[in-house]
Amino acid sequence: MQASPGGLPAPLWLARAVPLLLAAAALAAALPIATVLIRRIDSTPALGEAPNQSSLPALFTPEVQRWSSEIEAWSAQYDLPAPLVATVMQIESCGDPRARSGAGALGLFQVMPFHFGADEAALDPDTNARRGLGYLARSLELAGGRVDLALAGYNGGHSRISHAAELWPDETRRYVAWGSAIYADAASGHSVSPALEAWLNAGGVRLCRAASTVDA
């Protein structure tokens, strides 16, 4: 019987060596996969976290893009991700500071009149942003950083954050579905958004058509 280098009989040496060799091969194969997964996790923006970018993602419509400087300033002022500010503006008014809803909501961020003081100009962009984005920032805080719940709170009031999603009215469900999907595309740095295109085709184009008539 031929002996192995360690003095063990060949069958015994092989019996001990084969499992070790197989384990080493499995580990070597797994390392590249683990590295890719870690890189993907590290490069994905956390929910509610601003991506590392200096300008607004190109996916938003021109009527919202024209507010890019203001959006970035408001983002810093109210400690909100710029893509989230742009998303809310997109689906609320498409960048029309004169917008008025049938329910009475006003301005860029469609803020209800009771949020304003008697001496405040509700349609003024900075005033509208102060009331609307202040409310959104509080909503995001109450939601623990979850953008979907923050959007539900913005649409239906902060009390809605604690309600199960199946109890939300259809309007809030639609709002959260559109907003979450558009925000996810924007936060990932995409240049196009299928969700935004679907929102436009579902009726958002009417908002944007009105917003396009605003003087530059």
N, C-alpha and C positions, 0 to 999 in steps of 0.2 A: 504494500500500500504506500503510495507516494505521499510524503509529508509536505505541508505548506511552509512558507518562510517562518512562521511562528512556532513550528514544531508540531502543529496540530495535524491530524489526519485530514486529507483533502476534503472528504465529505463534510466533516465537522466544521472546517474552516469556511467552506462555501455556505453552509447553513447559517453561519453567523454573519458572514459578509454580505450576502444578498439583501437581507432586509435593510442594512445600513446604506447600501448603494441605492436601493429603491427610494429610501427616505431622502437621501441627498438629491437625487434627481427630481423628486417631487418639489422639494424646497426651491431648487434652482428654477424650476418652471413657474412656480408661484410668485417669485419675487417681482418679475416684470409686471404681472397682473396687479399685484398689490400696489406697486409704485404708481401705475396708471390710475387706479381707483383713488389713491390718496391725492394725486394731483388734481383729479376731477373734483373731489370734495373741496379741496382748498381753493379752487378757482371759481366755485359756485357762490354767488352772493347769498348771504343769509337773508331770510325773510325779514324785510324791514330795514336792511342794511343798504346803504348807497353803494353802487358799483364804483370802481376806481376809473372814472372818466371825467373829462373836463368839459364836455358838451353834451347836449341832449341827444339821445339816440335818434337816428334818422327816421325811424318808423312812424313818428307822430306826424299828423297832417300839417301842411304849411300854416294853417290858421293857428295852430298851437306852437309850432316852431318859431313864429314871430315873437313869442313871449319868452324865448329861451333865456335871455339875460335876466328877466324878472324872475323866472322860475328858479334859476340857480341862486339868485339872491334870497328869495323866499325860502328855498330849501335850507340854506344856511341859517336864516333868521329863526325858523321854526323847527329846526333839527329834524327835517324830514328828507327822505331820499328824493332827489330831483325827479327820477322816473315816476315816483308815486304822485308827486305834485302834478306832473304833466298828465298822468293817467286820469286823475280826478278832473282836471280841467278839460281833458279830451271828451270824457263821457258826460260831463255836466253841461258844458257850453260850447265845446269845440273852439274855445278862445274868443268868444263873443262877450265883451264886457257889458253889452246892453241886454243880454238874454234875460227873459222873464218866462217862468213856467206857468202853466195853468193853475198850479197850486200856490203860486205867489213867490216862489224862490227867485233870487235875483243874482245877476252878475256872473263873473267868470266861474265862481265856485258854487253858484246856485244856493245861496244862503237865505234862509227864511228871515222875513223882516224882524221878527221878535229878537233876533240875535244882535241887532244894531241899537245904538243909543239914539235918542231923539235928534241929536245934532250931527249924526254921522251920515255921510253920503254913501249909501249902500252900493251904488254902482261904480264908485271910485275903485280902481283895481287894487290899490294898496289897502284900502279899508276892507274891501271884500275878501282879500287874501288874509288879512289879520283875523277876521272873524271865522272864515271858512277853514283856514289852515290851522288856526289855533284849536278849533274843534277837532280837526283831523288828527293833530298831534296828540291831543288828549285821548282820542279814540284808539290810536296805536298804542299808547301807554296802557290803557285799560285792557287792551287785547293781548298784552304781553309780547308785543312785537309781531303778532300774526296779522299780516296784511289783509287776509280774507275777512277776519273778524273786525278789523278796523274799518274796512269798507262797509260792512254791515252796519256798524255803529254810526258811520257818517251818513249813510242813506236813511236809516230808520231810527236814529237816536241811540245814545250810549247804552241804554237798557237792553237793546237787542243783542249786544255782545254776549250776554250771559244766557241767551236763549238757544236751544238746540236749533240747528239749521233747518230741520224739517218743520219747525214752527214759524219760520220766517214767511212773510207774505211773498207772493210771486215776484213783485217788483224788486224786493231786496235780493231775492235769489238771482234774478237776472242781472242786477247791478253788480253783485259780488262775482258772478260768473264772468261777465265782460271785464270788469276791472282787474280781477286776479290774473286772468289770462293775458291781458294787454300788459300789465305790470311785469309779469314773469318774462315776457318777450323783451321788454325794455331793460329790465334789470340784468338780463343776460347779454345785453349789447347787440341784439339782433337789429338788422337794418330794415327788416320787414316783419309784419305781424299778421299772421292769418286771422287771429282773433280780432284785431282792429279792422281788417277788411270785412270780416263777418258783421261786426258792429255797424260799420258804414252801410253795408247792404241791408241791414235790418232796420234802417231808418236814421242812423246817425248822419248820413249824408245831408239830410235836411238842416240839421244844426250847423254843419260846416258850410253849407251854401249861404246861410244867413251870416255866419261869421266872416265869410270872404268879402262881404260888402263893407266891413269896418275899415275906416280910413287908416292908412299906415301911419 
